């Protein structure tokens, strides 16, 4: 059984795949790009992007005639209406090989261009031979990626224009990398990540608690199921109530370790967040300082309040961009 570690080891930069046009590369059919400001200006400082343009990599030029998905069902074809060229086989063969190579490159997530016949994850228009839209599907490369790396966190750029959604995508990507690199017992890993999971769903997290407890010494047999369940759970945005519950958990652990003055400050930070007077990162920063002062191991090991340094920096940067939630926690 893997040895117990009290805290996550420092990691290198997060490695994320991305549709190249989202980084400002002029690879789209019209010779332009779809640069995503948050990804380029905020996230890029702490991640290594792996930019890919499927159309360019199968040998198509820029600019190029517009392509569409032709037909319905699960096997649409990649077709150029103006020329009648069918790129389906070339794209499928390339995508299979490219995804196989990416699986060994340490990706922790992938950001895809929405509505693209190669990269769109969902809602890509399907056309009939007369050019009419007859449904919606998935781009050929995106489908190969989801099939070949089924637990890899995936998102379209449109979702990530919201800082809160982008924050959760990054939390999920960091979690995924730690899960792949896990060298500790499952119960230890779960204990370190329990507060992170609780923020998204208390009920689902407690089900995982019960399963691990019931398995006892055989908990490791749950590993595959646990990883998939935890990654599904982390697709859900944490509620304000969920964050407040976690901050209250930190305050309660600190009560017997700090003096009266610090105790009052901690309680006020927690309550101020509940009233909508402090942002999550402001309240969390105050509590982190208090935890570090008394070296409280039970909280220091938590990936919720003490994630990897690069993750913490991104969480704070994105939290500052979010619209303040002034409504108190009921």
C-alpha positions in Angstrom: 0.0 0.0 0.0 1.4 3.5 -0.8 2.9 5.4 2.1 1.0 8.1 3.9 2.0 11.7 3.1 0.8 14.5 5.4 0.6 17.1 2.6 0.8 17.3 -1.2 4.3 17.5 -2.7 5.0 20.6 -4.8 4.3 20.0 -8.5 5.5 21.5 -11.7 3.3 23.7 -13.9 -0.1 22.3 -14.9 -0.1 21.0 -18.5 -3.3 21.6 -20.4 -4.3 21.0 -24.0 -6.1 23.7 -25.9 -7.5 24.5 -29.3 -4.7 26.7 -30.8 -7.0 29.4 -32.0 -8.0 30.2 -28.3 -4.4 31.2 -27.7 -4.5 33.8 -30.5 -2.9 31.6 -33.2 -4.3 32.5 -36.7 -5.3 28.9 -37.6 -9.1 29.2 -38.2 -10.7 28.6 -41.5 -10.9 32.4 -42.2 -7.3 33.0 -41.2 -8.3 34.5 -37.8 -8.3 33.4 -34.2 -10.6 33.2 -31.2 -8.3 34.4 -28.5 -9.7 33.8 -25.0 -8.6 36.7 -22.7 -9.0 34.9 -19.4 -7.1 31.9 -20.6 -4.3 33.9 -22.2 -4.0 36.8 -19.6 -4.8 35.1 -16.3 -4.3 31.4 -16.5 -1.3 31.2 -18.8 1.0 32.5 -16.0 0.7 29.2 -14.1 0.1 26.6 -16.8 1.8 25.1 -19.8 -0.5 25.1 -22.8 -0.3 22.4 -25.5 -1.9 24.1 -28.5 -3.4 21.9 -31.2 -5.4 22.7 -34.4 -6.7 19.4 -35.8 -7.4 20.9 -39.3 -3.9 22.3 -39.6 -2.3 19.1 -38.3 -4.1 16.9 -40.9 -2.5 19.2 -43.6 -5.3 21.7 -44.4 -4.2 25.3 -45.1 -5.1 28.6 -43.5 -7.4 30.1 -44.7 -9.4 27.1 -46.0 -13.0 26.4 -47.1 -15.6 26.0 -44.3 -16.1 22.4 -43.1 -19.2 21.0 -41.5 -20.4 17.7 -39.9 -22.5 15.9 -42.4 -25.2 13.4 -41.3 -26.8 12.3 -38.1 -26.2 9.5 -35.6 -22.9 8.8 -33.9 -20.7 8.8 -37.0 -21.0 12.1 -38.8 -18.6 12.9 -41.6 -16.3 15.9 -41.9 -17.2 17.5 -45.2 -16.3 20.7 -47.1 -19.6 21.8 -48.9 -17.9 24.1 -51.4 -15.6 21.3 -52.8 -17.3 18.1 -51.8 -14.0 17.0 -50.1 -14.5 14.4 -47.3 -11.9 14.6 -44.5 -13.4 12.1 -42.2 -10.9 9.3 -42.5 -7.9 11.6 -42.3 -9.3 13.3 -39.2 -10.3 10.0 -37.5 -6.9 8.4 -38.2 -5.0 11.4 -37.1 -7.1 11.9 -34.0 -6.6 8.3 -32.9 -2.8 8.6 -33.1 -2.8 12.1 -31.6 -4.9 11.2 -28.5 -2.7 8.1 -28.0 0.4 10.3 -27.9 -1.3 12.9 -25.6 -2.2 10.2 -23.1 1.5 9.9 -22.3 2.2 13.6 -22.1 0.8 14.4 -18.6 -2.2 16.4 -19.6 -4.4 17.4 -16.7 -7.2 18.9 -18.8 -8.2 20.2 -22.2 -10.0 23.4 -23.4 -11.9 22.9 -26.7 -13.3 25.4 -29.2 -17.1 25.3 -29.1 -19.1 24.5 -32.3 -16.0 23.4 -34.2 -16.6 20.4 -36.4 -13.3 19.0 -35.1 -13.1 20.4 -31.5 -16.6 21.1 -30.4 -17.5 19.0 -27.4 -21.3 19.3 -27.7 -23.9 21.2 -29.7 -21.9 21.1 -33.0 -24.4 21.6 -35.9 -25.1 18.5 -38.0 -26.1 19.2 -41.6 -27.7 17.2 -44.4 -26.6 17.2 -48.0 -28.6 20.3 -48.8 -26.9 22.3 -46.0 -29.8 22.2 -43.6 -29.1 21.8 -39.8 -30.6 18.4 -38.7 -29.3 18.1 -35.2 -26.2 18.5 -33.0 -23.2 16.4 -32.3 -19.6 16.3 -31.2 -16.5 17.3 -33.2 -14.4 14.4 -34.5 -11.3 15.2 -32.5 -13.3 16.0 -29.3 -15.0 12.7 -29.6 -11.7 10.8 -29.9 -10.3 12.7 -26.9 -13.3 12.0 -24.7 -13.2 8.3 -25.7 -9.5 7.8 -25.4 -9.1 9.8 -22.1 -12.5 9.5 -20.5 -11.6 11.0 -17.1 -9.6 13.9 -18.5 -11.3 17.2 -17.5 -12.7 18.8 -20.6 -14.4 22.1 -21.2 -15.3 24.5 -24.0 -14.0 28.0 -24.0 -17.5 29.5 -23.7 -18.0 27.9 -20.3 -14.8 29.3 -19.0 -15.6 32.9 -19.7 -17.1 32.8 -16.2 -14.3 33.1 -13.6 -16.2 30.8 -11.2 -16.6 28.1 -13.8 -13.0 28.5 -14.9 -11.9 28.2 -11.2 -13.7 24.9 -10.8 -12.3 23.6 -14.1 -8.8 24.3 -12.8 -9.5 22.7 -9.4 -10.7 19.6 -11.2 -7.6 19.6 -13.4 -5.2 19.9 -10.4 -7.2 17.2 -8.6 -6.9 14.9 -11.7 -3.1 15.4 -11.8 -2.8 14.6 -8.1 -5.0 11.5 -8.6 -2.8 10.2 -11.4 0.3 10.8 -9.4 -1.1 9.5 -6.1 1.4 7.6 -3.9 -0.6 7.3 -0.8 -3.5 5.2 0.5 -6.9 6.0 -0.8 -8.3 6.9 2.7 -5.4 9.4 3.1 -6.0 10.9 -0.3 -9.7 11.3 0.4 -9.0 12.9 3.8 -6.8 15.5 2.1 -9.4 16.2 -0.6 -12.6 15.8 1.4 -13.3 19.5 2.0 -12.7 20.2 -1.7 -15.3 17.6 -2.6 -17.7 18.8 0.2 -17.8 22.3 -1.4 -19.4 20.8 -4.5 -21.7 18.2 -2.9 -22.0 17.3 0.7 -24.3 14.4 0.0 -22.1 12.8 -2.6 -19.0 13.3 -0.5 -20.6 11.5 2.5 -21.5 8.6 0.3 -17.8 8.3 -0.6 -17.0 8.5 3.2 -19.3 5.6 3.9 -17.9 3.5 1.0 -14.3 4.0 2.1 -15.2 3.3 5.8 -17.1 0.2 4.9 -14.3 -1.2 2.8 -11.8 -0.8 5.6 -8.5 -2.5 4.8 -9.8 -3.2 1.3 -10.4 0.5 0.5 -7.8 0.4 -2.3 -10.1 -1.9 -4.3 -12.4 1.2 -4.6 -9.7 3.3 -6.3 -11.0 3.2 -9.9 -14.6 3.9 -8.8 -13.5 6.6 -6.4 -11.5 8.5 -9.0 -14.3 8.5 -11.5 -16.9 9.5 -8.9 -14.8 12.3 -7.5 -14.1 13.8 -10.9 -17.8 13.7 -11.7 -18.6 15.4 -8.4 -16.1 18.2 -9.1 -18.0 19.2 -12.2 -20.5 20.9 -10.0 -19.8 24.5 -9.0 -19.4 24.9 -5.2 -22.2 26.9 -3.6 -21.7 29.8 -1.3 -23.1 27.6 1.5 -20.6 24.9 0.6 -17.7 27.3 1.0 -19.1 28.7 4.2 -19.4 25.2 5.6 -15.7 24.5 4.8 -14.6 27.8 6.3 -16.6 27.0 9.5 -14.8 23.7 9.6 -11.4 25.5 9.6 -12.6 27.9 12.3 -13.8 25.0 14.5 -10.4 23.2 14.2 -8.6 26.4 15.2 -10.6 27.1 18.4 -8.4 25.3 20.9 -5.1 26.3 19.2 -5.3 30.1 19.1 -5.8 32.9 21.6 -9.0 34.8 22.2 -8.0 37.7 20.0 -7.2 35.4 17.0 -10.2 33.3 17.7 -12.5 36.4 17.4 -10.7 37.4 14.1 -11.3 33.9 12.6 -14.9 33.8 13.6 -15.5 37.3 12.2 -13.8 36.4 8.9 -16.1 33.4 8.6 -19.2 35.4 9.4 -18.1 38.2 7.1 -17.9 35.8 4.3 -21.4 34.5 5.2 -22.7 38.0 5.1 -21.2 38.7 1.7 -18.7 41.2 3.1 -15.6 39.3 2.3 -14.7 37.3 -0.8 -13.8 33.6 -0.5 -10.1 34.3 -1.1 -10.0 37.1 1.5 -11.6 34.9 4.2 -9.5 31.9 3.2 -6.3 33.9 3.3 -7.0 35.1 6.8 -7.7 31.6 8.0 -4.7 30.2 6.2 -2.5 32.6 8.1 -3.9 31.5 11.4 -3.5 27.8 10.5 0.1 28.4 9.5 0.9 30.2 12.7 -0.1 27.2 14.9 1.0 24.6 12.3 -2.3 22.8 12.5 -1.6 19.6 10.5 -5.2 18.5 10.1 -5.9 21.6 8.0 -2.5 22.2 6.5 -2.9 18.9 4.6 -6.2 19.9 3.1 -6.1 20.5 -0.6 -9.0 22.9 -0.3 -7.3 25.6 1.8 -3.7 24.6 1.1 -3.6 23.4 -2.5 -0.4 23.5 -4.6 1.1 27.0 -4.8 0.3 27.5 -8.5 -3.3 26.4 -7.9 -3.7 28.8 -4.9 -2.4 31.7 -6.9 -4.8 31.0 -9.7 -7.7 30.6 -7.3 -7.0 34.0 -5.8 -6.5 35.7 -9.1 -9.8 34.4 -10.4 -11.7 35.0 -7.2 -10.8 38.7 -7.4 -12.4 38.8 -10.9 -15.7 37.4 -9.8 -18.8 39.6 -9.1 -19.2 40.0 -5.4 -22.0 37.9 -4.0 -23.6 40.2 -1.5 -26.5 37.9 -0.5 -25.8 36.3 2.9 -25.8 32.6 3.5 -29.2 31.5 4.7 
